[in-house]
Amino acid sequence: MSTRYYVGVDIGKKKCNVAMMNQSGLIDDEFAFSNNHEGIEWFSKKLSMDDRVVMESTGSFWTNLYNHLDSKHIPVILANPLKTKAIAWARIKSDEVDARILAHLLRSDLIAESYVPPYNLREIRALIRHRLSIVKIRTMVKNKIHSLIDKNGIETELENNIFSKRGIDWLKSLQFQSSLDRLMLDNYLEHLESLQHQIKTVDQEILLKASEDEDVRLLLSLTGVSIYTALLLKSEIGDIKRFPNYKKLVSWAGLAPSMHQSGSVEYYGSITKQGSKMIRWIMVESARVAVNHDPRLKSFYERIKYRRGDQKAIVATASKMLKIIWTMLSRSESYESRNEKSYEKKLNLIDE
């Protein structure tokens, strides 16, 4: 079926600009609509399933429009803004021009497309990132409590366990010379209690989502991968078939070494760090755990550490673990060197 219109949409926080290009490359219509429910509904009624829409992944402003068009089965592509260089290099910059360029690139099949997972994975991804944001706030509150204690020169044998039940009781009993410090500590403790409750609620939902996914069950067999980590990996990676080999996955995560060539000589440097920050972060965290509990990965880590130091060894281990993950998901096989007792414990948690 031929395309009726190539539709370029420049996304803004409050307003979106649209250029509708016909098959001959001529702009038939240009207009703007509000980036809210009413505006998106009005825009979608101007389209049909014979149209193709392209927009850039600008912050989170694209999400509602993308979801709405996707639900109506209107073909929509999310362009990677870092690779859509024609817009970044345009001499004349305006929202209308950007929309036209997007339409031109779509018609010429020159859009560098960003991967958008299915709706259910987008929901899981949002859940995982929501938990991460709450944990970051909790860390900030804990640091403020530590700072308040240090300010008042208070020492305790609970220093490394100050937020245990015993530690919280001790914090509540503290007496300060300043009534303001006492008020601040009470507020921090109330905030911390609320955050703990929020994390617990989110964790219950994470357990439910994890129990419904076979790939998550496979990932749990890998040492260093928790339930949270497994669900994060699944939500970020999506369908493993989009990576034809493990090198593509490692490169996408930004864990592949950079390389430049001079004549016939190839030079390899530090990792590219171009790709999924979330995957890169969680794999390094998982590697830190794995090298302490997995003999196979520990041996690999120690060999690299002897030659290149701890940090490069951890990154190399993270990369190796990602290769293992690609193999596990591609073959639907659990980790061959798994710790059966630990694996069973993780499975029991999601099956309770």
Backbone torsions as a table, in degrees:
resi	resn	phi	psi	omega
1	MET	NA	129.6	-177.4
2	SER	-76.6	153.9	-179.9
3	THR	-79.9	133.6	178.4
4	ARG	-79.2	-53.3	179.1
5	TYR	-135.3	143.6	168.8
6	TYR	-98.1	116.0	-169.5
7	VAL	-111.8	112.2	175.9
8	GLY	-94.8	129.9	-178.8
9	VAL	-123.2	118.6	173.5
10	ASP	-92.4	113.2	-173.6
11	ILE	-83.6	133.2	172.8
12	GLY	-128.4	166.1	-178.3
13	LYS	-61.6	-42.8	-177.4
14	LYS	-110.4	-26.5	-174.9
15	LYS	-137.4	144.1	176.8
16	CYS	-120.2	134.7	177.7
17	ASN	-103.0	140.7	-172.9
18	VAL	-126.6	138.9	170.9
19	ALA	-126.2	123.1	-179.1
20	MET	-107.0	112.7	-175.5
21	MET	-106.9	135.0	179.0
22	ASN	-84.3	-178.3	-175.6
23	GLN	-66.3	-21.4	-179.8
24	SER	-84.9	-4.5	179.5
25	GLY	89.9	13.6	178.9
26	LEU	-101.2	141.9	177.9
27	ILE	-79.7	116.3	179.4
28	ASP	-89.7	-26.7	-177.3
29	ASP	-157.1	144.7	174.0
30	GLU	-137.9	136.0	-179.4
31	PHE	-163.0	176.5	178.3
32	ALA	-130.2	155.2	174.4
33	PHE	-143.0	156.5	-179.2
34	SER	-73.0	137.6	179.6
35	ASN	-83.8	65.9	175.7
36	ASN	-143.1	179.9	-173.8
37	HIS	-58.8	-44.8	-177.8
38	GLU	-65.8	-44.5	-179.6
39	GLY	-65.0	-41.3	-179.6
40	ILE	-66.0	-40.7	178.6
41	GLU	-63.3	-42.3	179.1
42	TRP	-63.1	-43.1	-179.7
43	PHE	-64.8	-43.8	-176.3
44	SER	-63.5	-27.9	179.7
45	LYS	-72.1	-16.7	177.5
46	LYS	-84.6	-7.2	-175.6
47	LEU	-108.2	165.0	173.7
48	SER	-135.7	173.6	179.5
49	MET	-71.4	-6.5	175.8
50	ASP	-87.6	-7.1	178.5
51	ASP	-90.6	156.6	172.9
52	ARG	-122.7	131.9	-174.8
53	VAL	-115.5	140.8	175.1
54	VAL	-131.8	139.7	176.5
55	MET	-145.4	158.8	177.3
56	GLU	-90.0	150.8	178.8
57	SER	-82.7	75.4	-178.4
58	THR	-89.3	106.4	-179.2
59	GLY	53.9	-131.6	175.8
60	SER	-112.4	9.3	-175.3
61	PHE	-68.2	-21.2	-176.9
62	TRP	-81.6	-17.2	-167.3
63	THR	-59.6	-51.2	-176.5
64	ASN	-62.6	-42.8	179.8
65	LEU	-64.7	-45.0	-179.7
66	TYR	-60.0	-48.9	-178.7
67	ASN	-59.8	-41.0	-178.1
68	HIS	-65.5	-47.6	180.0
69	LEU	-66.2	-39.0	179.1
70	ASP	-62.1	-40.2	179.7
71	SER	-66.0	-25.2	178.9
72	LYS	-94.6	7.7	176.7
73	HIS	61.3	32.2	174.3
74	ILE	-91.1	121.2	-177.2
75	PRO	-56.3	124.1	-177.7
76	VAL	-137.7	136.5	-178.9
77	ILE	-119.0	137.5	175.5
78	LEU	-102.0	115.6	-176.9
79	ALA	-84.8	142.6	175.9
80	ASN	-79.5	112.8	-175.2
81	PRO	-64.0	-28.1	-179.6
82	LEU	-71.2	-23.9	-177.2
83	LYS	-104.7	-10.6	177.3
84	THR	-85.5	70.6	-169.1
85	LYS	-72.2	-21.1	-179.1
86	ALA	-60.6	-33.1	179.2
87	ILE	-75.9	-43.9	-178.2
88	ALA	-64.1	-30.4	-176.3
89	TRP	-96.6	-0.1	-177.2
90	ALA	-62.5	136.7	-179.7
91	ARG	-70.4	-39.6	179.2
92	ILE	-100.5	117.9	-175.9
93	LYS	-111.0	119.9	171.1
94	SER	-158.5	162.3	-179.6
95	ASP	-63.3	-36.8	179.4
96	GLU	-64.8	-42.8	178.9
97	VAL	-64.3	-42.3	179.2
98	ASP	-59.7	-42.2	179.4
99	ALA	-63.4	-40.9	178.8
100	ARG	-64.3	-43.7	-179.3
101	ILE	-62.8	-41.3	177.5
102	LEU	-59.6	-43.5	178.8
103	ALA	-63.1	-42.7	177.9
104	HIS	-61.0	-45.7	-179.5
105	LEU	-63.9	-38.5	179.2
106	LEU	-65.2	-44.6	179.4
107	ARG	-62.6	-35.2	-179.0
108	SER	-86.7	1.2	-179.0
109	ASP	58.8	44.5	-178.4
110	LEU	-116.9	17.7	-179.6
111	ILE	-80.0	127.4	171.6
112	ALA	-84.0	103.3	-169.3
113	GLU	-83.0	137.0	172.5
114	SER	-87.9	140.2	178.5
115	TYR	-72.1	129.9	175.1
116	VAL	-120.5	115.2	-178.2
117	PRO	-70.2	166.1	176.1
118	PRO	-58.5	162.0	-173.5
119	TYR	-55.5	-43.0	-177.5
120	ASN	-62.7	-36.7	177.7
121	LEU	-73.2	-32.0	176.3
122	ARG	-64.6	-36.0	177.6
123	GLU	-67.3	-42.1	178.8
124	ILE	-66.0	-41.1	178.5
125	ARG	-59.4	-42.5	179.0
126	ALA	-64.6	-38.7	178.7
127	LEU	-63.6	-46.0	-179.5
128	ILE	-62.7	-45.0	-178.9
129	ARG	-69.5	-30.4	176.0
130	HIS	-64.2	-42.9	178.3
131	ARG	-62.6	-41.9	179.8
132	LEU	-60.5	-39.9	-180.0
133	SER	-66.8	-37.8	178.0
134	ILE	-66.3	-41.9	179.8
135	VAL	-62.8	-38.0	177.8
136	LYS	-63.5	-40.7	177.8
137	ILE	-65.7	-40.7	178.4
138	ARG	-60.8	-42.1	177.8
139	THR	-61.5	-41.2	178.4
140	MET	-61.7	-43.2	179.5
141	VAL	-65.2	-42.0	178.6
142	LYS	-62.3	-39.9	178.6
143	ASN	-64.2	-36.2	178.4
144	LYS	-66.8	-36.8	177.4
145	ILE	-66.5	-44.7	176.6
146	HIS	-58.6	-42.6	-179.6
147	SER	-62.8	-38.9	180.0
148	LEU	-66.8	-39.3	178.6
149	ILE	-67.2	-43.4	178.8
150	ASP	-63.2	-39.5	179.6
151	LYS	-58.2	-36.6	-178.7
152	ASN	-92.8	6.7	175.3
153	GLY	63.3	33.0	-177.5
154	ILE	-94.4	131.9	177.9
155	GLU	-116.0	151.6	179.7
156	THR	-152.8	151.7	176.4
157	GLU	-74.7	-9.1	179.5
158	LEU	-90.2	14.5	-172.1
159	GLU	-48.6	-41.3	-177.7
160	ASN	-90.4	-0.7	-178.1
161	ASN	-139.9	38.0	-171.3
162	ILE	-70.1	-19.0	-177.4
163	PHE	-106.2	18.5	170.6
164	SER	-76.2	174.8	179.2
165	LYS	-59.0	-42.8	178.4
166	ARG	-65.2	-39.6	-179.9
167	GLY	-66.0	-41.0	178.8
168	ILE	-63.2	-41.4	177.7
169	ASP	-61.3	-38.6	178.6
170	TRP	-66.1	-42.5	178.9
171	LEU	-61.5	-38.9	-179.5
172	LYS	-68.9	-23.5	-177.3
173	SER	-92.1	-6.6	-176.6
174	LEU	-62.8	143.2	175.5
175	GLN	-113.8	129.6	179.3
176	PHE	-114.9	152.4	174.0
177	GLN	-67.2	-33.8	-179.4
178	SER	-95.9	124.1	177.2
179	SER	-66.6	-27.5	178.5
180	LEU	-66.4	-39.5	178.2
181	ASP	-63.4	-39.2	178.2
182	ARG	-64.3	-41.4	178.3
183	LEU	-63.5	-43.5	-179.9
184	MET	-63.4	-43.1	179.8
185	LEU	-63.4	-41.3	177.9
186	ASP	-60.8	-41.7	179.4
187	ASN	-66.0	-41.0	178.0
188	TYR	-62.1	-42.7	-179.4
189	LEU	-65.6	-38.9	176.7
190	GLU	-64.7	-42.1	178.4
191	HIS	-63.0	-42.7	-179.3
192	LEU	-62.9	-41.7	179.0
193	GLU	-62.8	-41.6	178.5
194	SER	-64.1	-42.1	179.5
195	LEU	-65.5	-38.6	178.1
196	GLN	-61.9	-41.0	178.8
197	HIS	-65.0	-40.7	179.7
198	GLN	-63.8	-43.2	179.9
199	ILE	-63.7	-39.9	179.3
200	LYS	-62.5	-41.9	179.1
201	THR	-64.6	-43.6	178.8
202	VAL	-65.3	-39.3	-179.7
203	ASP	-62.7	-34.3	177.0
204	GLN	-63.9	-40.7	177.7
205	GLU	-68.4	-36.4	178.1
206	ILE	-63.8	-42.3	177.9
207	LEU	-60.8	-40.5	179.3
208	LEU	-64.3	-45.9	179.6
209	LYS	-64.4	-39.3	-178.8
210	ALA	-65.1	-37.4	-177.4
211	SER	-67.0	-19.4	-176.4
212	GLU	-94.2	-0.3	-172.6
213	ASP	-120.9	119.8	-179.0
214	GLU	-68.8	-34.2	178.8
215	ASP	-64.1	-37.2	178.1
216	VAL	-62.7	-40.6	178.6
217	ARG	-61.3	-39.6	178.0
218	LEU	-65.9	-44.8	-177.0
219	LEU	-62.9	-30.4	-179.5
220	LEU	-64.7	-18.6	179.7
221	SER	-73.5	-18.3	-179.7
222	LEU	-80.1	128.3	179.8
223	THR	-59.0	135.8	178.9
224	GLY	92.3	-6.3	-179.6
225	VAL	-102.5	112.1	177.5
226	SER	-86.8	177.8	177.7
227	ILE	-61.9	-44.6	178.8
228	TYR	-60.9	-44.8	-179.3
229	THR	-63.1	-43.6	-178.7
230	ALA	-62.1	-42.4	-179.6
231	LEU	-70.4	-35.7	176.4
232	LEU	-62.9	-46.5	179.9
233	LEU	-59.1	-45.4	-179.1
234	LYS	-64.1	-43.1	-177.0
235	SER	-69.0	-32.1	-179.2
236	GLU	-83.8	-40.5	-177.8
237	ILE	-75.9	-40.7	-177.7
238	GLY	72.7	-137.2	-179.1
239	ASP	-76.9	118.2	-176.8
240	ILE	-64.4	-19.7	-178.5
241	LYS	-67.5	-16.4	178.0
242	ARG	-74.5	-7.2	174.4
243	PHE	-110.9	105.2	-175.6
244	PRO	-64.9	-22.2	175.9
245	ASN	-151.9	170.2	-175.2
246	TYR	-66.3	-27.7	-179.8
247	LYS	-62.6	-36.9	178.5
248	LYS	-64.9	-40.0	179.1
249	LEU	-66.5	-44.9	180.0
250	VAL	-64.0	-40.5	178.2
251	SER	-65.8	-41.8	179.0
252	TRP	-61.5	-32.9	179.6
253	ALA	-80.8	-7.3	-179.2
254	GLY	76.7	20.5	-178.8
255	LEU	-103.6	4.8	176.9
256	ALA	-84.9	145.3	178.6
257	PRO	-68.3	142.8	175.6
258	SER	-70.5	152.5	-176.9
259	MET	-143.9	136.4	170.2
260	HIS	-134.6	153.1	-172.2
261	GLN	-121.4	137.6	175.5
262	SER	-127.8	106.2	-174.8
263	GLY	67.3	-123.5	179.8
264	SER	-99.8	5.0	-176.9
265	VAL	-101.7	130.2	177.6
266	GLU	-104.8	135.3	179.2
267	TYR	-116.3	130.8	179.6
268	TYR	-110.0	135.2	-179.0
269	GLY	-120.0	-151.7	-179.7
270	SER	-71.0	169.4	-178.3
271	ILE	-62.5	154.4	-174.1
272	THR	-70.9	-32.4	-175.2
273	LYS	58.1	21.8	176.8
274	GLN	-106.0	106.0	-177.7
275	GLY	154.1	-151.5	-175.9
276	SER	-74.1	111.1	178.0
277	LYS	-65.3	-36.4	-178.4
278	MET	-62.8	-45.8	-179.8
279	ILE	-65.7	-42.6	-179.8
280	ARG	-60.4	-45.5	-179.0
281	TRP	-64.3	-49.2	-174.9
282	ILE	-69.3	-31.2	179.3
283	MET	-71.0	-37.3	176.5
284	VAL	-65.8	-42.3	177.4
285	GLU	-61.7	-42.9	179.9
286	SER	-66.2	-36.9	179.2
287	ALA	-63.8	-38.2	177.9
288	ARG	-58.4	-38.6	178.9
289	VAL	-75.2	-44.2	-174.0
290	ALA	-61.6	-40.0	-176.5
291	VAL	-67.4	-14.2	178.2
292	ASN	-95.6	-10.9	-174.6
293	HIS	-131.3	-7.5	-178.0
294	ASP	-118.9	110.5	-177.6
295	PRO	-55.6	-39.8	-178.3
296	ARG	-64.0	-49.0	-179.4
297	LEU	-72.4	-32.5	177.7
298	LYS	-64.4	-41.3	179.2
299	SER	-62.9	-42.8	178.4
300	PHE	-62.4	-45.6	-179.9
301	TYR	-60.2	-44.8	-177.6
302	GLU	-63.4	-38.2	179.1
303	ARG	-63.4	-43.5	-179.9
304	ILE	-70.9	-39.7	-178.4
305	LYS	-61.8	-38.8	-179.1
306	TYR	-60.1	-36.5	-176.6
307	ARG	-93.0	-33.7	-168.3
308	ARG	-129.3	-0.7	177.1
309	GLY	95.5	168.5	-172.4
310	ASP	-63.5	-51.4	-172.4
311	GLN	-61.8	-44.2	180.0
312	LYS	-68.3	-32.4	178.6
313	ALA	-68.1	-39.1	178.6
314	ILE	-66.1	-43.8	178.9
315	VAL	-62.9	-41.1	178.5
316	ALA	-63.9	-38.4	177.7
317	THR	-66.4	-40.8	177.1
318	ALA	-60.1	-41.9	178.3
319	SER	-64.0	-42.9	179.1
320	LYS	-63.1	-40.9	179.3
321	MET	-63.7	-34.8	178.2
322	LEU	-68.6	-34.8	174.7
323	LYS	-63.1	-42.4	179.2
324	ILE	-63.6	-41.4	179.5
325	ILE	-61.7	-41.7	178.1
326	TRP	-59.9	-43.7	-179.6
327	THR	-64.6	-44.5	-179.4
328	MET	-59.8	-48.4	-176.6
329	LEU	-72.5	-35.3	-179.6
330	SER	-68.4	-35.8	-177.5
331	ARG	-100.5	-3.4	-176.7
332	SER	55.9	44.9	179.7
333	GLU	-122.3	143.2	176.2
334	SER	-78.4	167.2	-176.4
335	TYR	-64.9	124.5	-173.9
336	GLU	-67.8	-26.9	-179.8
337	SER	-101.4	27.6	-175.9
338	ARG	-66.4	152.9	172.2
339	ASN	-89.6	106.9	-172.7
340	GLU	-59.0	-39.2	-178.3
341	LYS	-66.0	-45.2	179.2
342	SER	-66.4	-40.7	179.8
343	TYR	-62.9	-45.0	179.7
344	GLU	-63.1	-37.5	178.9
345	LYS	-62.7	-42.4	179.2
346	LYS	-67.2	-39.7	178.2
347	LEU	-64.7	-38.2	178.7
348	ASN	-62.9	-35.3	-179.4
349	LEU	-64.0	-39.4	-177.9
350	ILE	-84.8	-12.7	-179.6
351	ASP	-98.0	-4.2	-178.7
352	GLU	-67.1	NA	NA
